[in-house]
Amino acid sequence: MKKVLCIVFGCGLLLGTAVRVEAGDPTAEEIVRKANRIAYYQGKDGRARVEMTVTDAQGRARQRVMSILRLDIGDDAEQKYYVYFHRPTDVKGMAYIVWKHPGLDDDRWLYLPALDLVRRIAASDKRSSFAGTNFLYEDISGRGLALDTHELAGGDDKTYEIKNTPKDKGTVEFSYYVTRINKDSFVPVMAEYYDKNGKLYRRMEAVETKEIQGYLTITKMKATDLNASSSTIAIFDNVEYDIGLEEDVFSERYLRKPPFQWIKD
């Protein structure tokens, strides 16, 4: 379900150079919209088994294993996501729901089984770590395209390079991020994030892609915190599209009572 994660990527630009735009080339907005659809909107719905391996600066590794469900609502880019954690034992039973509203703040809830507590995740927390990994809450369902301005900043024979600048810089920790997008498939290849001082501090990469049910799908990703020298590899397995999910699965009551008919343990 090609999910994942805020993956409208890029790297290595000469941002100060002029960019030659050939007749017939798509605009930056068109490129980003196509990449976003490839990354988050394949099929009407989907599911995947995801294994994340977090490696810290000392080389110590720990894992997170989860199932992710996704449903598109109509044709207006509304989506719903459900994440259920299988392992390790300290997060088993934890569940996370996102109601994605393009152009508006998403609704997000997290269930903590140890406390039997459902917690609403504030919009200000969407750029925080997802379950102790190098991915962020916002990465799971994707960053809204309307939140940034998009500029064609470079490229080569194989990729477009897009500079993305937040419209409200007070709500994010980065000053801009640069994405590299494949020209033929519009698969997002890499994203690099720069802090308020212009220093590169975070990188996301699409490591592997496969065609599944006719959809080109990212099946392996890597997120790296360059300041902390830590990284997370996410592998997407058992990916399926158009499985007939019902919207009720994404309601708050399923945080405590997981829809196991759709989740493979």
Residue pairs with C-beta under 8 A, 6 or more apart in sequence:
1 42
1 43
1 46
1 47
1 48
1 68
1 69
1 70
1 217
1 236
1 239
1 240
1 241
2 38
2 39
2 40
2 42
2 46
2 215
2 217
2 218
2 236
2 239
3 39
3 40
3 46
3 48
3 50
3 68
3 70
3 140
3 218
3 236
4 39
4 50
4 68
4 135
4 139
4 140
4 218
4 221
4 234
4 236
5 39
5 135
5 139
5 140
5 142
5 204
5 221
5 223
5 234
6 136
6 138
6 139
6 142
6 143
6 191
6 204
7 39
7 139
7 142
7 188
7 191
7 204
7 206
7 218
7 221
8 32
8 35
8 36
8 39
8 142
8 143
8 162
8 164
8 179
8 181
8 188
8 191
9 179
9 180
9 181
9 188
9 189
9 190
9 191
9 192
9 204
9 205
9 206
10 161
10 162
10 163
10 177
10 178
10 179
10 180
10 181
10 189
10 190
10 191
10 192
11 161
11 178
11 180
11 190
11 191
11 192
11 203
12 161
12 178
12 180
12 192
13 153
13 154
13 161
13 163
13 178
14 154
15 153
15 154
15 163
15 178
17 154
19 152
19 153
19 154
19 155
21 152
26 34
27 152
28 150
28 151
28 152
28 162
29 150
31 150
31 152
31 160
31 162
31 181
31 186
32 145
32 150
32 162
32 164
32 179
32 181
33 145
34 186
35 179
35 181
35 186
35 187
35 188
36 142
36 145
37 186
38 185
38 186
38 187
38 188
38 216
39 142
39 187
39 188
39 218
40 70
40 79
40 141
40 142
41 72
41 77
41 79
42 215
42 217
42 241
43 213
43 215
43 241
43 242
44 71
44 72
44 241
44 242
45 69
45 70
45 71
45 72
45 241
45 242
45 243
45 244
45 245
46 69
46 70
46 239
46 240
46 241
46 242
46 243
47 67
47 68
47 69
47 70
47 238
47 239
47 240
47 243
47 245
47 262
47 263
48 67
48 68
48 236
48 237
48 238
48 239
48 240
49 65
49 66
49 67
49 236
49 237
49 238
49 264
50 65
50 66
50 67
50 68
50 234
50 235
50 236
50 237
51 63
51 64
51 65
51 234
51 235
51 237
52 63
52 64
52 65
52 66
52 131
52 133
52 135
52 232
52 233
52 234
52 235
53 61
53 62
53 63
53 232
53 233
54 61
54 62
54 63
54 64
54 132
54 133
54 134
54 230
54 231
54 232
55 61
55 230
55 231
55 232
55 233
56 228
56 229
56 230
57 228
57 229
57 230
62 88
62 132
63 87
63 88
64 85
64 87
64 88
64 91
64 131
64 132
64 133
65 85
65 86
65 87
65 88
66 83
66 84
66 85
66 86
66 131
67 83
67 84
67 86
67 262
67 263
67 264
68 81
68 82
68 83
68 140
69 81
69 82
69 83
69 245
69 249
69 250
69 259
69 262
69 263
70 79
70 80
70 81
70 82
70 245
71 79
71 80
71 81
71 245
71 247
71 249
71 250
72 78
72 79
73 79
73 80
73 247
76 102
77 100
77 102
78 99
78 100
78 101
78 102
79 98
79 99
79 100
79 141
80 97
80 98
80 99
80 100
80 247
80 250
81 96
81 97
81 98
81 100
81 140
81 141
81 250
82 95
82 96
82 97
82 249
82 250
82 254
82 259
83 95
83 96
83 97
83 140
84 93
84 94
84 95
84 258
84 263
85 91
85 92
85 93
85 94
85 95
85 131
86 92
86 265
90 114
91 131
92 113
93 111
93 113
93 258
94 110
94 111
94 112
94 113
94 131
95 110
95 111
95 254
95 255
95 256
95 258
96 108
96 109
96 110
96 111
96 140
97 108
97 109
97 250
97 251
97 252
97 254
97 255
98 106
98 107
98 108
98 140
98 141
99 106
99 107
99 108
99 250
100 106
100 141
100 142
101 107
102 144
102 145
102 146
103 144
103 146
105 123
106 123
106 126
106 141
106 144
107 120
108 120
108 121
108 126
108 137
109 118
109 119
109 120
109 121
109 252
109 255
110 118
110 119
110 121
111 117
111 118
111 119
111 255
111 256
112 118
112 119
116 256
118 252
118 255
118 256
121 137
123 171
124 171
125 137
126 136
126 137
126 138
127 136
127 137
127 138
127 171
127 172
127 173
128 136
128 137
129 135
129 136
130 136
130 137
130 139
130 140
133 223
133 232
133 234
134 202
134 223
134 224
134 225
134 230
134 231
134 232
135 223
135 232
135 234
139 204
139 223
147 166
147 167
147 168
148 164
148 165
148 166
148 167
149 164
149 165
149 167
150 162
150 163
150 164
151 162
151 163
151 164
151 165
152 160
152 161
152 162
153 161
153 162
153 163
153 178
154 161
155 161
155 183
157 183
158 182
158 183
158 184
159 180
159 181
159 182
159 183
159 189
160 180
160 181
160 183
161 178
161 179
161 180
161 181
162 178
162 179
162 180
162 181
163 176
163 177
163 178
164 176
164 177
164 178
164 179
165 175
165 176
166 172
166 174
166 175
166 176
169 175
173 195
174 193
174 194
174 195
174 196
174 201
174 202
175 194
175 195
175 196
175 197
175 198
176 193
176 194
177 191
177 192
177 193
177 194
178 191
178 192
178 194
179 188
179 190
179 191
180 188
180 189
180 190
180 191
181 187
181 188
181 189
182 188
182 189
185 209
185 216
187 206
187 209
187 216
187 218
188 206
188 218
189 205
189 206
190 203
190 204
190 205
190 206
191 203
191 204
192 200
192 202
192 203
193 200
193 201
193 202
193 203
194 200
194 201
195 201
200 226
201 225
201 226
201 227
202 223
202 224
202 225
202 226
203 222
203 223
203 224
203 226
204 221
204 222
204 223
204 224
205 221
205 222
205 223
205 224
206 218
206 220
206 221
207 220
207 221
207 222
207 233
208 218
208 219
208 220
209 216
209 217
209 218
209 219
210 216
210 217
210 219
211 217
212 219
212 239
212 240
212 241
213 240
213 241
213 242
215 241
217 236
217 239
218 236
219 235
219 236
219 237
219 239
220 233
220 234
220 235
220 236
221 233
221 234
221 236
222 231
222 232
222 233
222 234
223 231
223 232
223 234
224 230
224 231
224 232
225 231
238 264
243 262
245 262
248 254
249 259
249 262
